[in-house]
């Protein structure tokens, strides 16, 4: 396992991780309305990727997929 800053090219994996975390994992703890406000179905992937490039979050990179670390 490696913890590192966001790198260009991480966008797609992080976007998928974000959406699945909100819509699948968090769906047990939040209402449908809260989920839709947090990660709306019409979210623009490029706008989200641009935001990640600006924020440069830390990522936990495993041998399979990078994961967003909050």
Buried (B, 14 or more C-beta within 10 A) or exposed (E): EEEEEBEEEBBEBBBEBBBEBBBEEBEEEEEEEEBBEBBEEEEEEEEBBEEBEEEEEEBEBEEEEBBBEE
